[in-house]
Amino acid sequence: MDWEYGNVTTMPGNMFFMLGVIHRDKYGPVLLKYWLDRIQPDSITLELSHYGMRFRRNFSKEYTRRIDKIIVNRKEKGEPCNEEVMASLLSYVRMPYEYDVVSDYGTEHSIPFYLIDMDFFSFVKLRNIEDLLSEENIDRMFSFPELQNGNLEMTTARLYFEKGIALTRYGKEMYIRDRYMSTKIQDLMKHSNKKRLVHVCGWQHLQDPSGLYNALNPIKVFFHDKTVCI
């Protein structure tokens, strides 16, 4: 692992932290736990919807078996099975590591955590999962070279944070979701009695070009290296 940890001086006035993660990152659980231990929040919000959580709880095993069966068939035929593509497929239907880490941290420290993303967009994305995980579509995914590069998202994130180059577009959907989540966080903080809150989200949400989180005076942390945006 080649990250460098950031230096964050936690002061009494720093009540809101945005902790940007890379979804489906193999180092993610260790890094997320490190930063939570470092910041020591009194409550946590997570970019995950209740619908997405329930869906994975109810159907994760079924879809994991389906993916495993297709992969076994490919291997028996001597067809390539890139490890990065397999990991990406399985992580799509399993509970995200962010949920597991935040849940464990909340239990260990007796603090609340909240799922605050919108159910609507989770429903829209997951309603076509039958087509996404069809054998034909999975075969097609194994032929996409961009899915076989495990460092692609890391490279994209580093270009943004270190060079200011944005390769991913902050679109309307992300704006709507951030508007919704920032409102939920503001409501929570109104009743928090000056307690420290951490919002765990994908790193792209740190961009916030419309300043939806500005009223909360966030400290923004990209968890994978020394980058700290204040």
Buried (B, 14 or more C-beta within 10 A) or exposed (E): EEBEEBEBEEEEEBBBBBBBBBBBBEBBBBBBBBBBEBBEBBBBBBBBBBBBBEBBEEBBEEBBEBBEEBBEEBEEEEEEEBEBBBEBBBBBBBBBBBBEBBBEBBEEEEBEBBBBBBEBBBEEBBEEBEEBBEEEEBEEBBEEEEBBEBEBBBEBBBBBBEEEEEEBEBEEEBBEBBBBBBEBBBEBBEEBEEEBBBBBBBBBBBBBEEEBBEEBEBBBBBBBBEBBBE
